[in-house]
Amino acid sequence: MHIHYEGLALPVSKRFAKALVDLLVQHSVSQTSVTINFRDPNYSAESGGFHPVEIRLEKRNNAWHFCYVTDFAYLGSGPYAELAKDLDFDFDAGVFQNLFGVFPIEQATDMYQIWEGNFLHYWQELNVFSISVSE
């Protein structure tokens, strides 16, 4: 099993690709598309926590390809807080979206590298996420 990560508009690391492959193998993924959700069970608008993340992969030419990586966060507070996209790296559309607008994905290189490093730390070293895989 292989995830295509080289030569993308954003510098996806080998470590991130390998971690995702290991997860796909662990879940015995057999379909041609998969959505992986990472959730901190304690995350809330009131107390904060680790942002939920959704990753969509599709299999093309015997390799998995990134469709998008989306980091969600609560906006607002109290009963009116709403879970919304905080960072969205859309590889298929070639755009990056945050609270300030939509930009060409290449403009998110620094942001992506910081996000990926933090996410891998939270996932693999702090083990804060419950993970679900949907085919």
N, C-alpha and C positions, 0 to 999 in steps of 0.2 A: 504494500500500500504506500502511496506517495502523494504528498501535497505539493503542488506547483507553487513555489514561493520565490524563486529567483527571477529577476528581471521585471518585477512588478513596479507599479508607479510608487509604491511605498516599500521601504526596506524591511520586509517581513523576515524575521530571523530564523535560522535553522532550528534553534531551540524551540521556538514557538510552533513551527511546523511539526517537529518531532513530537512535541507534547500533544498536539491535536491528533496526529496519527496514532499514538499510543491510546488515546481516548477512544478513537473510532474502532480500533482493534478490540479494546476492552469491552465495548458495547456491541461487538459483532455486527457492525453496520453492513447491510447488504444491498441497500437501494442506491440510486444515483443522485440523491440529494439528501442533505441532512441539516437540521437546525440544532445547534447546541446552545443551551441556556445555562448560565452561571448565576446563581442567586445566593445572596447572603440572607439567611432566614431571619436575621435580626435587623435588617435594613428597614428604616422607616423615615418618614418626613420629619418626625419629632426627634428621633435619637440619632439619625444619620447611619453610617455604616459603609459598607462596600457596595458600590454601584452594581446593579444587575448588568450583565453583558449577554448579548446574543450574537452568535456567529453562524453564518449560512455558508455552506460549502456545496458545490455541485461537481459531479464526476463527469469529466470530458476527456476523451482520448486516454483512458486508463489512468488518469490522475485527478485528484481532487483540486478544485480551483476555488479561491475565495470569491464569494459574491459580495458579502458585506460583513463588517464588524461594527456593532452598535453598542454603545455604552449609554445606559439610561440613568436618570437622576430625578429626584422629586423637585419640582418647581413650586414655589409657594410654601405655605405652612398651614397648619391646622386642618380643618375638614376640607379645605379647598386645594390642598396640595395635589399635584398631578404628576404622575410618572411620565416623563417625556424624554426624547432623544437628547442626550447631552453632547455626545460625540458620535458621528456616523461616518465611517470610512466605507464608501460605496465603490468597490472595485469595478463592478459591472457598469455603473453609470459614469465612473471616472470623476466623482465629486466627493468632497468632504463637507460635512455640515456640522455646525455647532450653533450656539445660541446667537451668534453674530451674523449668520447667513450661510450661504452655499458658495463653495470655492472649488477651483480645480484641485483634484486630489493631491497633485504634486506639491501644493502649498502646505500640506499637512505633514511633511516628512518629519520635522522635529517633534511635533505634537504626537505623531504616531509612535516614534521611538520611545518617548517618555511614557506614553500610555502602555505600550506593550511590556516594557520593563516592569512597570508597576503591577500590571495585571498578572504577569507570570509570578511575581513575588507573592501576591495575594493568593493565587491559585495553588502554586506548588510548594511554597515555603510556609505560608500561614494557614493554608487549607481552610479558607473561610467560606468557600462556595459549596452549595449543593448543586449538583449538575444533572441536567436532564438532556437526553438526546432523542430527537424526534425525526423519524424518517418519513 
